[in-house]
Amino acid sequence: MDNNNDLNQVQTPSTVDRSSASTETFMDSQRFGWCRFKPKCLQRFCTAKWALFWLCWGGAMQGLIVNGFINVVITTIERRFGLRSRQTGLVASGYDIASFLCLVPVTYFGGRLGASKPRIIAWGVMLLGIGSLTFALPHFLVGPYRATMSATSTCRAVSWENNHTLQSCDLKNAVDSSNVVNISDEAADNLTWTVWLFFAAQLLHGAGASPLFTLGVTYIDENVSKKMSSVYLGTYYTMTMLGPALGYVLGGQLLLIYTDFLHIDTSE
């Protein structure tokens, strides 16, 4: 009899207050916003479809920048800043190096109980943006770009009687070619420091993109039904593949624009 009374006892006001407080805390943690800034007008975006939209946007931008633009302009950057092939190879490998180093820590800390996956993904997207700004810094830190014409021989094959003239022409072109090479080497030595900015930017790209393809997939899978999970993931992966395609197309068109078109008259 006493046991039944204990089970059916009425909750006291203090118990109700504690229960309501814990419920409010839980509901506040589920609200959409930034830190304490969680207005009601933003709560309409706290759905799985909007989460998929922003993840698709982040994945597409990552593919557009890293796998599209950078791969298209890497040879132009090598010529613009006088870099060697091994230096541009170092720049290209920076993304993979950072991804390799960050994948395990990101998945470990992002998978812990109480960890906020959207917050980690948001920090990753911010790092991706900072990396893109860092990649563009060398263009603004160096002087205007002056295109140089490579030395070519314009001498034609002549008869044996004009052999002396042909030799003189070849010698003249050889001297001009050596001067161009010396100037190019001197300019290259002055701009080799830019390779470290490009490398740091690629490291930020790799670190920022690692949460998108690890925690992003897990976050989608945890917040949609098993029936719709494959549809959401298929849409997400489709957008990540669309980004590089757009990057190659847009990058090729942007290469038609002169580097310093705002400061130099390209008609001269």
C-alpha positions in Angstrom: 0.0 0.0 0.0 2.8 2.4 0.9 4.6 1.6 -2.3 1.5 2.5 -4.3 1.3 5.8 -2.5 4.9 6.5 -3.3 4.4 5.8 -7.0 1.2 7.9 -7.2 2.4 10.8 -5.1 1.8 14.3 -6.5 4.8 16.2 -7.8 5.8 19.2 -5.7 6.2 22.7 -7.2 10.0 22.4 -7.0 9.9 19.2 -9.1 7.8 20.9 -11.7 10.0 23.9 -11.8 13.1 21.7 -12.3 11.4 19.8 -15.1 10.2 22.9 -16.9 13.7 24.5 -16.6 15.4 21.4 -18.1 12.8 21.4 -20.9 13.4 25.1 -21.7 17.2 24.5 -21.7 16.8 21.6 -24.1 14.5 23.6 -26.4 16.9 26.6 -26.3 19.8 24.4 -27.4 17.7 23.3 -30.4 17.0 26.8 -31.6 18.7 28.1 -34.7 21.1 31.0 -34.4 24.6 32.1 -33.5 25.6 31.7 -29.8 23.0 33.7 -27.9 21.6 35.4 -31.0 18.6 33.2 -31.8 15.6 35.3 -33.0 12.3 33.8 -33.9 12.5 34.8 -37.5 15.4 32.4 -38.0 13.7 29.4 -36.6 12.0 28.7 -39.9 15.4 27.7 -41.2 15.8 25.0 -38.6 14.7 22.2 -40.8 16.4 19.3 -42.6 15.8 20.8 -46.0 17.5 24.1 -45.1 20.4 22.2 -43.6 20.7 20.3 -46.9 20.6 23.5 -48.8 23.5 25.1 -46.9 25.5 21.9 -46.9 25.1 21.7 -50.7 26.1 25.4 -51.0 29.2 24.7 -48.9 30.2 21.6 -50.8 29.7 23.3 -54.2 31.8 26.3 -53.2 34.5 24.0 -52.0 34.6 22.1 -55.3 34.3 25.4 -57.3 37.4 26.9 -55.5 39.7 24.0 -54.7 39.0 21.5 -57.5 38.0 24.1 -60.1 39.6 27.5 -60.0 42.9 26.5 -58.5 43.5 23.7 -60.9 42.8 26.0 -63.8 45.0 28.9 -62.8 47.9 26.9 -61.2 50.0 27.2 -64.4 49.1 30.9 -64.8 50.2 31.5 -61.2 53.5 29.7 -61.9 54.2 32.0 -64.8 52.9 35.1 -63.0 55.1 34.8 -59.9 58.0 33.0 -61.5 57.5 29.8 -59.5 59.1 26.4 -60.3 57.2 23.3 -61.0 58.2 21.7 -57.6 56.9 24.8 -55.9 53.5 24.7 -57.6 53.5 21.0 -56.7 53.9 21.9 -53.0 51.0 24.4 -53.3 48.8 21.7 -54.9 49.6 19.2 -52.2 48.8 21.6 -49.3 45.1 20.8 -49.5 45.6 17.0 -49.2 48.1 17.4 -46.4 45.7 19.5 -44.3 42.8 17.1 -45.0 44.9 14.1 -44.0 45.9 15.7 -40.7 42.4 17.1 -39.8 40.1 14.2 -40.8 40.7 12.1 -37.7 40.5 14.9 -35.1 37.5 16.4 -36.7 35.6 13.1 -36.8 36.6 12.3 -33.3 35.7 15.6 -31.6 32.6 16.1 -33.8 31.3 12.6 -32.9 31.5 13.1 -29.2 28.4 13.4 -27.1 27.2 17.0 -26.9 29.4 18.2 -29.8 27.6 20.5 -32.2 28.2 19.3 -35.8 26.7 22.3 -37.4 29.0 24.6 -35.5 32.1 22.7 -36.5 30.9 22.7 -40.1 30.4 26.4 -39.9 33.9 27.0 -38.6 35.2 24.9 -41.4 33.4 27.0 -44.0 34.8 30.1 -42.4 38.3 28.6 -42.7 37.6 27.9 -46.3 36.8 31.5 -46.9 39.8 32.7 -45.1 42.0 30.4 -47.2 40.5 31.8 -50.4 41.3 35.4 -49.3 44.8 34.3 -48.4 45.2 32.7 -51.8 44.4 36.1 -53.4 46.8 38.1 -51.2 49.9 37.8 -53.4 48.1 39.5 -56.3 47.7 42.6 -54.1 51.1 42.5 -52.4 53.2 42.5 -55.6 53.6 45.1 -58.3 51.7 45.2 -61.6 52.2 42.3 -63.9 54.2 42.9 -67.1 53.9 40.2 -69.7 57.2 39.4 -71.5 57.6 37.8 -74.9 59.7 34.7 -75.2 62.7 35.0 -77.5 62.2 33.3 -80.8 64.4 33.0 -83.9 63.0 34.8 -87.0 65.9 33.8 -89.3 65.1 31.8 -92.3 67.1 29.1 -94.0 69.5 30.8 -96.5 71.9 29.5 -99.1 75.4 28.5 -98.4 76.8 31.8 -99.6 74.9 33.7 -96.8 76.0 31.3 -94.1 77.9 34.1 -92.3 74.7 36.2 -92.0 72.8 33.2 -90.6 75.4 32.7 -87.9 75.3 36.3 -86.9 71.5 36.2 -86.6 71.6 33.1 -84.4 74.2 34.7 -82.2 72.1 37.8 -81.8 69.0 35.8 -80.8 71.1 33.8 -78.4 72.3 37.0 -76.6 68.7 38.3 -76.4 67.4 35.0 -75.1 70.1 34.9 -72.3 69.1 38.5 -71.3 65.4 37.4 -71.0 66.3 34.4 -68.9 68.4 36.5 -66.5 65.6 39.0 -66.0 63.1 36.2 -65.5 65.3 34.4 -62.9 65.8 37.7 -61.0 62.1 38.3 -60.9 61.5 34.8 -59.8 63.9 35.1 -56.9 62.0 38.2 -55.7 58.6 36.5 -55.7 59.4 33.0 -54.5 58.1 34.0 -51.0 54.6 33.9 -52.4 54.7 30.1 -52.6 54.3 30.0 -48.8 51.2 32.2 -48.9 49.7 29.9 -51.5 50.7 26.8 -49.4 49.1 28.3 -46.2 45.9 29.1 -48.1 45.7 25.5 -49.3 46.2 24.2 -45.8 43.3 26.4 -44.7 41.3 25.0 -47.6 42.0 21.4 -46.6 41.2 22.1 -42.9 38.0 23.9 -43.7 36.7 21.3 -46.1 37.3 18.3 -43.9 34.1 18.7 -41.8 31.9 19.0 -44.9 32.6 15.5 -46.1 32.7 13.8 -42.6 30.4 15.5 -40.2 28.1 16.9 -43.0 27.2 13.4 -44.1 26.7 12.2 -40.6 24.5 15.2 -39.7 22.2 14.5 -42.6 21.9 10.9 -41.8 21.0 11.6 -38.2 18.3 14.2 -38.9 16.3 12.5 -41.7 14.4 9.3 -41.9 16.1 6.2 -43.4 13.7 6.4 -46.3 14.8 9.9 -47.3 18.5 9.6 -46.2 19.6 8.3 -49.6 17.8 11.1 -51.4 19.4 13.8 -49.3 22.9 12.3 -49.6 22.5 11.9 -53.3 21.5 15.6 -53.6 24.5 16.6 -51.5 27.0 14.6 -53.5 25.6 15.8 -56.8 26.2 19.4 -55.7 29.7 18.7 -54.6 30.4 17.3 -58.1 28.7 20.2 -59.8 31.1 22.6 -58.1 34.3 21.5 -59.9 32.6 21.4 -63.3 31.5 25.1 -62.8 34.9 25.9 -61.6 36.6 24.7 -64.8 34.1 26.5 -67.0 34.2 29.8 -65.1 37.9 29.6 -64.6 38.6 29.2 -68.3 36.5 32.2 -69.0 38.2 34.3 -66.3 41.6 33.5 -67.8 40.6 35.6 -70.8 40.7 38.7 -68.6 44.1 40.4 -68.2 45.6 40.2 -64.7 45.7 43.9 -64.0 43.0 45.1 -66.4 42.0 47.9 -63.9 45.4 49.5 -64.0 46.9 48.7 -67.4 45.5 49.4 -70.8 45.5 46.0 -72.5 45.2 47.6 -76.0 48.8 48.9 -75.8 
